[in-house]
């Protein structure tokens, strides 16, 4: 049974999608060991506690990145976490954090990487005139929105879309993509060749 550590900063809708996928056994042989947030008032923590999942706030305010990341790493290791899942975690993690969990950190980003990394990806897509948008689940490395891609799902951009309407449709796909990606990674039936994620042969 693989243990997941979920990191969030807000309401935790992707966390909830992951938890539901585990409950429905869409994700097999995995459980959520701990939910961590850098914000004490993150609604996702309350949701986790209601579900009987260990949920801990490690506030980032007033701490430098290295100090805060060290505390997060310590808590994840104390709970024997195998795979770290960033689910709306609004902090850039340090190289030391990445090194503590090599090829064991996943993130979901609301664009088809490598297009539109960073903040406000949906606005970037609209301003660029993209006809197709979507989401990407990828391994996390030392660079922002850069690691090896596990899977992507697409969304058509409509002529009357706003950043809000496009974000809503992309989020629906995130809720499908993230559990699917976790299931693939937890299975261990894959290999990484250069920057390519390949299913095991």
Sine and cosine of phi, psi and omega as CSV:
sin_phi,cos_phi,sin_psi,cos_psi,sin_omega,cos_omega
0.00,0.00,0.91,-0.42,0.00,-1.00
-0.98,0.17,0.66,-0.76,-0.02,-1.00
-0.98,-0.19,0.79,-0.62,0.00,-1.00
-0.98,-0.22,0.62,-0.79,0.17,-0.98
-0.91,-0.42,0.85,-0.53,-0.04,-1.00
-0.97,-0.23,0.78,-0.63,0.06,-1.00
-0.93,-0.37,0.78,-0.62,-0.01,-1.00
-0.59,-0.81,0.31,-0.95,0.03,-1.00
-0.83,-0.56,-0.21,0.98,-0.10,-0.99
-0.74,-0.67,-0.74,-0.67,-0.14,-0.99
-0.97,0.25,-0.38,0.92,0.11,-0.99
0.98,0.18,0.62,0.78,-0.02,-1.00
-0.92,0.38,-0.57,0.82,0.06,-1.00
-0.95,0.32,-0.58,0.81,0.11,-0.99
-0.84,0.54,-0.71,0.70,-0.01,-1.00
-0.90,0.44,-0.63,0.78,0.05,-1.00
-0.89,0.46,-0.64,0.77,0.03,-1.00
-0.92,0.40,-0.72,0.69,0.00,-1.00
-0.87,0.49,-0.67,0.75,0.01,-1.00
-0.92,0.40,-0.60,0.80,0.02,-1.00
-0.91,0.41,-0.59,0.81,0.07,-1.00
-0.92,0.38,-0.69,0.73,0.00,-1.00
-0.88,0.47,-0.63,0.78,-0.02,-1.00
-1.00,0.07,0.00,1.00,0.00,-1.00
0.89,0.45,0.42,0.91,0.22,-0.98
-0.92,0.38,-0.61,0.79,0.20,-0.98
-0.98,-0.18,0.89,-0.46,-0.03,-1.00
-0.98,-0.20,0.43,-0.90,0.12,-0.99
0.85,0.52,0.62,0.79,0.05,-1.00
-0.55,-0.83,0.48,-0.88,0.09,-1.00
-0.59,-0.81,0.44,-0.90,0.05,-1.00
-1.00,0.06,0.91,-0.42,-0.03,-1.00
-0.99,0.12,-0.59,0.81,-0.06,-1.00
-0.34,-0.94,0.55,-0.84,0.15,-0.99
-0.90,-0.43,0.80,-0.60,-0.02,-1.00
-0.87,-0.49,0.55,-0.83,0.08,-1.00
-0.64,-0.77,0.52,-0.86,0.11,-0.99
-1.00,0.09,0.00,1.00,-0.02,-1.00
-0.81,-0.59,0.81,-0.58,-0.05,-1.00
-0.90,0.44,-0.50,0.87,-0.06,-1.00
-0.99,-0.13,0.27,0.96,0.00,-1.00
-0.88,0.47,0.84,-0.54,-0.01,-1.00
-0.84,0.54,-0.50,0.87,-0.01,-1.00
-0.88,0.48,-0.50,0.87,0.05,-1.00
-0.90,0.43,-0.69,0.72,0.01,-1.00
-0.90,0.44,-0.64,0.77,0.03,-1.00
-0.88,0.47,-0.70,0.71,0.00,-1.00
-0.88,0.48,-0.70,0.71,-0.01,-1.00
-0.89,0.45,-0.62,0.78,0.05,-1.00
-0.88,0.47,-0.48,0.88,0.00,-1.00
-1.00,0.05,0.01,1.00,0.01,-1.00
0.98,0.18,0.35,0.94,-0.01,-1.00
-0.98,-0.17,0.68,-0.73,0.06,-1.00
-0.85,0.53,0.82,-0.57,-0.05,-1.00
-0.70,-0.71,0.82,-0.57,-0.15,-0.99
-0.74,-0.67,0.71,-0.70,0.12,-0.99
-0.99,-0.11,0.76,-0.65,0.13,-0.99
-0.84,-0.55,1.00,0.03,-0.13,-0.99
-0.85,0.53,0.66,-0.75,0.01,-1.00
-1.00,-0.07,-0.27,0.96,-0.03,-1.00
-0.87,0.49,0.77,-0.64,0.04,-1.00
0.99,0.13,0.02,1.00,0.02,-1.00
-0.90,-0.43,0.55,-0.83,0.13,-0.99
-0.98,0.21,0.21,-0.98,-0.13,-0.99
-0.89,0.46,-0.67,0.74,-0.03,-1.00
-0.89,0.45,-0.67,0.74,-0.01,-1.00
-0.91,0.41,-0.71,0.71,-0.02,-1.00
-0.93,0.38,-0.70,0.71,0.00,-1.00
-0.88,0.47,-0.60,0.80,0.03,-1.00
-0.87,0.49,-0.63,0.77,0.03,-1.00
-0.92,0.38,-0.63,0.78,0.02,-1.00
-0.91,0.41,-0.71,0.70,0.02,-1.00
-0.85,0.52,-0.71,0.71,-0.02,-1.00
-0.86,0.51,-0.68,0.73,-0.01,-1.00
-0.93,0.36,-0.64,0.77,0.03,-1.00
-0.90,0.44,-0.69,0.73,0.01,-1.00
-0.93,0.38,-0.59,0.81,0.03,-1.00
-0.89,0.46,-0.46,0.89,0.01,-1.00
-0.99,-0.17,0.25,0.97,0.09,-1.00
0.81,0.59,0.68,0.73,-0.05,-1.00
-0.95,0.31,0.75,-0.66,0.05,-1.00
-1.00,-0.02,-0.58,0.82,-0.08,-1.00
-0.67,-0.74,0.80,-0.59,0.02,-1.00
-0.99,-0.13,0.76,-0.65,-0.02,-1.00
-0.86,-0.51,0.91,-0.41,0.07,-1.00
-0.99,0.14,0.88,-0.47,-0.09,-1.00
-0.80,-0.60,0.99,0.17,-0.07,-1.00
0.96,0.27,0.57,0.82,0.04,-1.00
-1.00,-0.01,0.92,-0.38,-0.22,-0.98
-1.00,-0.09,0.70,0.71,0.11,-0.99
-0.69,-0.73,0.57,-0.82,0.10,-0.99
-0.99,0.12,0.83,-0.56,-0.04,-1.00
-0.99,0.11,0.44,-0.90,-0.11,-0.99
-0.99,0.17,0.32,-0.95,0.12,-0.99
-0.83,0.55,-0.55,0.84,0.03,-1.00
-0.90,0.43,-0.60,0.80,0.05,-1.00
-0.90,0.43,-0.74,0.68,0.01,-1.00
-0.87,0.50,-0.67,0.74,-0.03,-1.00
-0.91,0.41,-0.47,0.88,0.00,-1.00
-0.95,0.31,-0.40,0.91,0.00,-1.00
-0.72,-0.70,0.92,0.39,-0.09,-1.00
-0.90,0.44,0.80,-0.61,-0.03,-1.00
0.82,0.57,0.49,0.87,-0.01,-1.00
-0.73,-0.68,0.41,0.91,0.09,-1.00
-0.81,-0.59,0.79,-0.62,0.05,-1.00
-0.91,-0.42,0.48,-0.88,0.09,-1.00
-0.64,-0.77,0.46,-0.89,0.13,-0.99
-0.90,-0.43,0.72,-0.69,-0.05,-1.00
-0.80,-0.59,0.67,-0.75,-0.10,-1.00
-0.99,0.12,0.77,0.64,0.16,-0.99
-0.40,-0.92,0.17,-0.99,0.09,-1.00
-1.00,0.01,1.00,0.07,-0.01,-1.00
-0.84,0.54,0.55,-0.84,0.20,0.98
-1.00,0.10,0.11,0.99,0.07,-1.00
-0.96,0.29,0.66,-0.75,0.17,-0.98
0.84,0.55,0.85,0.53,0.12,-0.99
-0.97,0.26,0.15,-0.99,0.08,-1.00
0.99,0.16,-0.36,-0.93,-0.10,-0.99
-0.98,0.20,0.40,-0.91,0.10,-1.00
0.81,0.59,0.73,0.68,-0.03,-1.00
-0.87,0.48,-0.59,0.81,-0.03,-1.00
-0.93,0.38,-0.65,0.76,0.07,-1.00
-0.90,0.44,-0.66,0.75,0.05,-1.00
-0.85,0.53,-0.69,0.73,-0.02,-1.00
-0.90,0.44,-0.69,0.73,0.00,-1.00
-0.91,0.41,-0.69,0.72,-0.04,-1.00
-0.92,0.39,-0.50,0.87,0.01,-1.00
-0.98,0.20,-0.34,0.94,-0.03,-1.00
1.00,0.04,0.38,0.92,0.00,-1.00
-0.88,0.48,0.63,-0.78,0.04,-1.00
-1.00,-0.09,-0.30,0.95,0.02,-1.00
-0.74,-0.68,0.73,-0.68,0.08,-1.00
-0.82,-0.57,-0.26,-0.97,0.02,-1.00
0.39,-0.92,-0.42,-0.91,-0.02,-1.00
-0.65,-0.76,0.36,-0.93,-0.04,-1.00
-0.73,-0.68,0.77,-0.64,0.20,-0.98
-0.97,-0.25,0.80,-0.60,-0.11,-0.99
-0.61,-0.79,0.40,-0.92,0.18,-0.98
-0.93,0.36,0.50,-0.87,0.00,-1.00
-0.99,-0.11,0.76,-0.65,0.13,-0.99
-0.86,-0.51,-0.31,-0.95,-0.11,-0.99
-0.97,0.26,-0.11,0.99,-0.03,-1.00
-0.92,-0.39,0.43,-0.90,-0.07,-1.00
-0.95,0.30,0.80,-0.60,0.08,-1.00
0.78,0.63,0.78,0.63,-0.18,-0.98
-0.77,-0.63,-0.39,0.92,-0.16,-0.99
-0.91,0.41,0.12,-0.99,-0.04,-1.00
-0.84,0.54,0.74,-0.68,-0.04,-1.00
-0.99,0.14,0.78,-0.63,0.07,-1.00
-1.00,0.02,-0.76,0.65,0.07,-1.00
-0.34,-0.94,0.31,-0.95,0.04,-1.00
-0.68,-0.73,0.50,-0.87,0.12,-0.99
-0.77,-0.64,0.60,-0.80,-0.14,-0.99
-0.96,-0.29,0.42,-0.91,0.05,-1.00
-0.66,-0.75,0.76,-0.66,0.08,-1.00
-0.95,0.33,0.64,-0.77,0.08,-1.00
-1.00,-0.03,0.86,-0.50,-0.01,-1.00
-1.00,0.05,0.42,-0.91,-0.05,-1.00
-0.88,0.48,-0.52,0.85,-0.05,-1.00
-0.99,-0.15,0.23,0.97,-0.02,-1.00
-0.91,0.41,0.57,-0.82,0.24,-0.97
-0.93,-0.38,0.14,-0.99,0.06,-1.00
-0.85,0.52,-0.57,0.82,-0.04,-1.00
-0.95,0.32,-0.71,0.70,-0.03,-1.00
-0.93,0.37,-0.64,0.77,0.03,-1.00
-0.91,0.41,-0.66,0.75,0.03,-1.00
-0.86,0.51,-0.65,0.76,-0.02,-1.00
-0.89,0.46,-0.68,0.73,-0.01,-1.00
-0.95,0.32,-0.59,0.81,0.05,-1.00
-0.91,0.41,-0.65,0.76,-0.01,-1.00
-0.87,0.49,-0.61,0.79,0.06,-1.00
-0.85,0.52,-0.64,0.77,0.02,-1.00
-0.96,0.28,-0.54,0.84,0.09,-1.00
-0.85,0.52,-0.65,0.76,-0.04,-1.00
-0.92,0.40,-0.37,0.93,0.10,-0.99
-1.00,0.00,-0.65,0.76,-0.12,-0.99
-0.94,0.33,-0.66,0.75,-0.10,-1.00
-0.90,0.43,-0.76,0.64,0.06,-1.00
-0.86,0.51,-0.62,0.79,0.01,-1.00
-0.89,0.45,-0.68,0.74,0.01,-1.00
-0.91,0.41,-0.68,0.73,0.03,-1.00
-0.88,0.48,-0.68,0.73,0.02,-1.00
-0.86,0.52,-0.68,0.73,0.01,-1.00
-0.89,0.45,-0.71,0.71,-0.06,-1.00
-0.94,0.33,-0.68,0.74,0.01,-1.00
-0.88,0.48,-0.55,0.84,-0.01,-1.00
-0.91,0.42,-0.45,0.89,-0.04,-1.00
0.96,0.27,0.09,1.00,-0.08,-1.00
-1.00,-0.04,0.89,0.45,0.02,-1.00
-0.39,-0.92,0.22,-0.98,0.13,-0.99
-0.60,-0.80,0.39,-0.92,0.02,-1.00
-0.92,-0.40,0.84,-0.54,0.00,-1.00
-0.88,-0.48,0.96,-0.26,-0.10,-1.00
0.90,0.43,-0.88,-0.48,0.07,-1.00
-0.98,-0.19,0.15,0.99,-0.09,-1.00
-0.98,-0.20,0.77,-0.64,0.16,-0.99
-1.00,0.03,0.83,-0.56,-0.05,-1.00
-0.80,-0.60,0.68,-0.73,0.12,-0.99
-0.91,0.42,0.59,-0.81,-0.01,-1.00
-0.88,0.47,0.61,-0.79,0.00,-1.00
-0.98,-0.20,0.00,0.00,0.00,0.00
